[in-house]
Amino acid sequence: MTDSEIVLGLPQYEVSNIQRSGGTITISARYTGPISCPNCGGSRLRNKGWCRRRVRHDDWGFRRGVLELAVRKSRCLACGRSFRQRLPGVHPCQTASESFQEMVYQQHLDGINRSCLGRRKGIGAATVQRYFLRHLQRRARQDHAPVCPKVLGIDEHFFTRKKGYATTFCDLKNHRIYDVTLGRSEAALESYFLSLKGKEQVRVVCMDLAVVYRSIVRKHFPKAVIVADRFHVIRLINHHFLACWREIDPVGSKHRGLMSLMRRHRHNLKPEQKLRLLAYLAQRPALNVIYRFKQRLCYLLLKKHKTRRQCQKLAPRFLRAVIELRQSGLAQLVALGDTLHSWSEEIARMWRFTRSNGITEGFHNKMETITRQAYGFRNFENYRQRVQVLCA
């Protein structure tokens, strides 16, 4: 590597002069590499003179860097086209080098807002946004997988009040976001799924208990098996149990301390917390029976890494619990039993498949952070590209 390449960070350039004026350092240089016609690729050229081109370059400490490049004008003897010399690291019609734009992109990505970054670099906020979007689109194209992953997680998240919800597709095997698309209804997602590549190679789809997503998966992923997400199933059970508790004891259900104890599994409680909970339940026998039933059901559904034979032994226990819920006579428990019955196959597969949508939920937290840092998004495509790059 020559001294000129070390100074500029660009290959095959020759520095002729370095001049300082105030807070700016101007580097005069010219490209010494081979030249060819951009139209036909011919190397038989006639020199038509030289011109000067000034572009913004990397900073030198607290001083702004400017490249003053000598650009050769040529005429191709093969095709007769006249052109200006193409320069590596500096695209045509650009007023800044690629390394400078990359630096602006990285600093804006790290959290420096457009106005502040523009003042530091001596460029406009709109220019910062343009550089950022250009490199973001390039990164999104490079990082985006061409076909669907074999293990896919599907979940929804809130985008904006005006545009509503968006659907997240997560590669659960490689722990990365595959794609994000606007909408969550079957009609809104129909065109997206019709153009989706590699649907036939998806083997497992993990999702919450959403009927819309189940019908979409059955229609567009014929070779995939649906696995219910363990987190959403347990949350649904707790939701119906707490609603039933509010009907039985409206006063006690408003106590935050008891609410916390009721939500958690008894194995996660401290000895003094267990005594407090048991003392409360001893005064309410009906609630005590429901609580113990809920604990047994959650413990059953939290099992994983089971063999086919072990699953065959667990399935009758689960079905008996569903029957008890549907025959309980309490509206909340009956509704829970009906939901678990309609999703019994997908829930039973949780014992065999260890994947869950917890990875997707974690990415949703990261997406909220991305939205907050950007002060919201009006353009969904900009949001989608940021998610693909930052959640890869």
C-alpha positions in Angstrom: 0.0 0.0 0.0 1.4 3.4 -1.1 1.5 6.5 1.1 -1.2 8.1 -1.1 -3.5 5.1 -0.5 -2.9 5.4 3.2 -3.7 9.1 3.2 -6.9 8.9 1.0 -8.1 5.4 1.8 -8.6 4.9 -1.9 -6.6 2.6 -4.2 -4.5 3.7 -7.2 -4.6 7.5 -6.5 -1.6 9.8 -6.6 -1.5 12.8 -4.2 0.1 15.9 -5.7 -0.7 18.5 -3.1 -2.2 18.9 0.4 -3.4 22.4 1.4 -4.9 23.7 4.6 -7.3 26.7 4.6 -9.1 27.5 7.8 -11.0 24.4 9.0 -10.7 22.6 5.6 -7.9 20.4 4.2 -7.9 20.1 0.4 -6.1 17.1 -1.1 -5.2 17.3 -4.8 -5.0 13.9 -6.5 -5.5 12.0 -9.7 -6.4 8.4 -10.5 -3.5 6.4 -12.0 -5.3 3.2 -12.7 -6.4 1.8 -16.1 -9.2 3.6 -18.0 -11.8 2.0 -20.3 -14.9 3.2 -22.2 -18.0 2.8 -20.0 -20.1 2.2 -23.1 -18.2 -0.6 -24.9 -15.3 -1.4 -22.5 -12.7 -0.4 -25.2 -9.2 0.7 -24.1 -8.2 2.6 -27.4 -8.9 6.2 -26.2 -8.0 9.7 -27.3 -7.2 12.3 -24.6 -9.6 15.3 -24.8 -8.1 17.2 -21.9 -8.6 17.4 -18.1 -11.2 18.9 -15.7 -11.3 19.4 -11.9 -13.8 17.8 -9.6 -14.3 18.7 -5.9 -15.9 16.1 -3.6 -16.3 15.9 0.2 -14.1 13.3 1.8 -13.3 11.9 5.3 -12.6 14.3 8.1 -9.0 14.8 9.4 -9.6 15.2 13.1 -11.8 18.3 13.5 -11.0 19.6 10.0 -13.2 18.8 6.9 -11.6 16.9 4.1 -12.1 17.8 0.5 -10.7 15.9 -2.6 -9.8 18.0 -5.6 -9.5 15.3 -8.4 -8.0 15.7 -11.8 -10.4 14.0 -14.2 -9.4 13.0 -17.6 -11.8 13.5 -20.6 -11.5 10.9 -23.3 -13.0 9.8 -26.6 -13.4 6.1 -27.4 -12.0 5.3 -30.9 -14.0 2.1 -31.0 -17.6 3.4 -30.4 -16.9 7.2 -30.8 -18.4 8.1 -27.4 -16.9 10.9 -25.3 -16.8 10.5 -21.5 -15.2 11.6 -18.3 -13.0 9.1 -16.4 -14.8 6.9 -13.9 -13.2 7.2 -10.4 -13.3 4.3 -7.9 -14.7 5.3 -4.6 -16.5 8.3 -6.1 -19.7 7.7 -8.0 -20.7 9.9 -11.0 -22.8 13.0 -10.2 -22.0 12.6 -6.5 -20.5 15.5 -4.4 -19.1 13.1 -1.7 -16.9 10.1 -1.8 -18.3 6.6 -0.8 -16.3 6.5 2.4 -17.7 9.9 3.5 -21.3 8.7 2.8 -20.6 5.5 4.7 -19.3 7.4 7.7 -22.5 9.6 7.7 -24.6 6.5 7.4 -22.9 4.8 10.3 -23.0 7.8 12.6 -26.7 8.4 11.9 -27.4 4.7 12.5 -25.6 5.1 15.9 -28.1 7.6 17.0 -26.9 11.1 16.0 -29.9 13.0 14.5 -29.9 14.5 11.1 -29.6 18.2 12.1 -26.7 17.7 14.5 -24.9 15.4 12.0 -25.4 17.9 9.2 -24.0 20.8 11.3 -20.9 18.7 12.1 -20.2 17.7 8.5 -21.2 20.9 6.9 -24.1 19.4 4.9 -27.9 19.7 5.0 -30.2 17.4 7.0 -31.8 16.3 3.7 -28.4 15.3 2.4 -27.8 13.2 5.5 -31.1 11.5 5.0 -30.3 10.8 1.3 -26.9 9.3 2.1 -28.5 7.2 4.9 -31.3 5.8 2.8 -29.0 5.0 -0.1 -26.7 2.9 2.1 -29.7 1.4 4.0 -31.2 0.2 0.8 -27.9 -1.3 -0.2 -27.5 -3.1 3.1 -31.1 -4.3 3.0 -30.6 -5.9 -0.4 -27.4 -7.6 0.7 -28.8 -8.9 4.0 -32.2 -10.0 2.8 -32.6 -13.8 2.4 -33.9 -14.6 -1.1 -36.2 -17.5 0.0 -38.2 -18.3 3.1 -36.5 -19.9 6.1 -37.4 -23.5 7.1 -38.6 -22.5 10.6 -40.7 -19.4 10.4 -42.3 -17.3 13.2 -45.3 -15.2 12.5 -46.6 -12.4 14.8 -48.2 -9.0 14.6 -47.1 -5.7 16.0 -48.5 -2.2 16.0 -47.1 0.2 13.4 -49.0 3.5 13.5 -52.5 4.7 14.3 -53.1 5.6 10.6 -51.8 2.4 9.0 -52.6 0.0 11.8 -50.7 -3.3 12.4 -47.9 -5.0 10.6 -47.0 -8.7 10.4 -43.5 -9.9 11.3 -41.8 -12.9 9.7 -38.9 -14.2 11.8 -36.2 -16.8 10.9 -36.4 -18.7 14.2 -33.4 -21.0 13.3 -30.9 -18.1 12.6 -32.5 -15.6 15.0 -33.1 -12.8 12.6 -36.0 -10.9 11.0 -36.9 -12.3 7.5 -39.4 -9.6 6.5 -42.0 -7.2 7.7 -45.2 -6.3 5.8 -48.1 -4.0 6.4 -51.5 -5.5 7.5 -52.6 -8.5 9.4 -55.8 -9.6 7.7 -56.0 -12.3 5.0 -57.0 -9.8 2.3 -54.2 -7.4 3.2 -51.6 -10.2 3.1 -52.9 -12.1 0.1 -50.7 -10.3 -2.5 -47.6 -10.6 -0.3 -47.9 -14.3 0.0 -48.6 -14.9 -3.7 -45.3 -13.2 -4.5 -43.3 -14.9 -1.7 -40.5 -17.1 -2.8 -39.6 -20.5 -1.3 -42.9 -21.1 0.5 -42.6 -24.8 -0.3 -39.5 -25.3 1.8 -41.0 -24.0 5.0 -41.4 -26.9 7.4 -42.5 -25.4 10.7 -44.5 -22.2 11.4 -44.7 -21.0 15.0 -47.5 -18.5 15.8 -50.0 -17.3 18.4 -53.6 -18.5 18.5 -54.8 -16.3 15.7 -57.4 -17.9 13.4 -56.5 -15.6 10.5 -52.8 -16.6 10.5 -53.7 -20.3 10.7 -55.9 -20.1 7.6 -53.2 -18.2 5.8 -50.5 -20.8 6.7 -52.7 -23.7 5.7 -53.4 -22.0 2.3 -49.9 -20.8 1.4 -47.5 -23.2 3.3 -48.9 -26.6 2.4 -45.8 -28.5 3.6 -45.5 -26.7 7.0 -46.8 -27.9 10.3 -48.2 -25.2 12.7 -46.9 -25.1 16.2 -48.6 -22.9 18.8 -46.4 -20.4 20.6 -45.9 -21.5 24.2 -45.8 -18.0 25.6 -49.1 -17.0 24.0 -50.8 -20.1 25.2 -49.8 -19.6 28.8 -50.7 -16.0 28.6 -54.2 -16.9 27.3 -54.7 -19.3 30.2 -53.6 -16.7 32.8 -55.9 -14.1 31.1 -59.0 -16.3 31.4 -58.1 -17.4 35.0 -57.7 -13.8 36.1 -61.0 -12.9 34.5 -62.7 -15.8 36.3 -61.0 -14.6 39.6 -62.5 -11.1 39.1 -66.0 -12.7 38.8 -65.5 -14.8 42.0 -63.7 -12.1 44.2 -64.0 -8.6 42.7 -62.3 -7.0 45.7 -59.4 -9.4 46.1 -58.6 -9.4 42.4 -57.8 -5.6 42.6 -54.9 -6.3 45.1 -51.6 -5.9 43.1 -49.6 -8.2 45.5 -52.1 -11.0 45.1 -52.3 -10.5 41.4 -48.5 -11.0 41.1 -48.7 -14.2 43.2 -51.6 -15.6 41.2 -49.8 -15.0 37.8 -46.6 -16.8 38.7 -46.0 -20.6 39.0 -45.9 -21.8 42.6 -42.3 -23.1 42.1 -41.2 -19.5 41.5 -42.6 -18.2 44.8 -40.6 -17.6 48.0 -41.7 -19.5 51.2 -43.4 -16.5 52.7 -45.2 -15.7 49.4 -46.5 -19.3 49.3 -47.9 -19.0 52.8 -49.6 -15.7 52.0 -51.2 -17.2 48.9 -52.3 -20.4 50.6 -53.9 -18.4 53.4 -55.9 -16.4 50.9 -57.0 -19.4 48.9 -57.9 -21.4 52.1 -60.7 -18.9 52.6 -62.0 -19.4 49.1 -62.3 -23.1 48.3 -63.8 -22.6 44.8 -61.0 -20.3 43.7 -58.5 -22.7 45.3 -59.7 -25.5 43.0 -59.5 -23.3 39.9 -56.0 -22.1 40.8 -54.6 -25.6 41.4 -56.2 -26.7 38.1 -54.5 -23.7 36.3 -51.2 -24.6 37.8 -51.4 -28.2 36.7 -52.4 -27.2 33.2 -49.6 -24.7 32.8 -47.1 -27.2 34.1 -48.3 -29.7 31.6 -48.0 -27.3 28.6 -44.5 -26.1 29.6 -43.0 -29.5 29.0 -40.7 -29.8 25.9 -38.0 -32.0 24.3 -40.5 -34.9 24.4 -40.4 -38.0 22.2 -43.3 -39.2 20.2 -44.1 -41.9 22.8 -44.0 -39.4 25.7 -46.3 -37.1 23.7 -48.8 -39.9 23.3 -49.0 -40.2 27.1 -49.4 -36.5 27.6 -52.1 -36.0 25.1 -54.9 -37.7 27.0 -54.1 -35.6 30.1 -54.4 -32.5 28.1 -57.7 -33.6 26.4 -59.2 -34.4 29.9 -58.3 -31.0 31.1 -60.0 -29.4 28.1 -63.1 -31.4 28.7 -63.2 -30.3 32.4 -62.9 -26.7 31.3 -65.7 -27.0 28.8 -68.0 -28.6 31.4 -67.1 -26.2 34.3 -70.1 -24.0 33.8 -68.0 -20.8 34.3 -68.1 -18.6 31.2 -64.4 -17.7 31.2 -63.3 -21.3 31.6 -65.7 -22.6 29.0 -64.4 -20.0 26.5 -60.8 -21.1 27.4 -61.7 -24.8 26.9 -63.3 -24.0 23.5 -60.1 -22.2 22.3 -57.8 -24.9 23.5 -60.0 -27.6 21.9 -59.9 -25.8 18.5 -56.1 -25.5 18.7 -55.4 -28.9 20.4 -53.2 -30.3 17.6 -51.1 -27.1 17.3 -50.7 -27.0 21.1 -49.8 -30.7 21.4 -46.9 -30.1 18.9 -45.3 -27.7 21.5 -44.0 -30.8 23.3 -42.0 -31.9 20.3 -40.8 -28.6 18.9 -38.7 -26.4 21.1 -39.0 -23.2 18.9 -41.1 -20.4 20.2 -42.0 -16.9 19.2 -40.1 -15.4 22.1 -37.4 -14.5 19.6 -40.0 -12.5 17.6 -41.3 -10.8 20.7 -37.7 -9.7 21.5 -37.3 -8.2 18.0 -40.6 -6.4 18.5 -39.0 -4.6 21.5 -36.1 -3.7 19.3 -38.5 -2.4 16.6 -40.1 -0.1 19.2 -36.7 1.3 20.0 -36.0 1.9 16.3 -39.3 3.8 16.0 -38.6 5.9 19.0 -35.1 6.8 17.8 -36.6 7.9 14.4 -39.5 9.8 16.1 -41.9 7.6 14.2 -42.2 6.6 10.5 -44.6 7.9 7.9 -43.0 5.8 5.1 -43.4 2.0 5.8 -40.7 1.1 3.3 -38.1 3.1 5.3 -39.2 1.3 8.4 -39.0 -2.1 6.8 -35.5 -1.5 5.5 -34.3 -0.4 8.9 -35.8 -3.4 10.6 -34.2 -5.8 8.0 -30.7 -4.2 8.6 -30.8 -3.7 12.3 -32.6 -7.0 13.2 -30.4 -9.2 11.1 
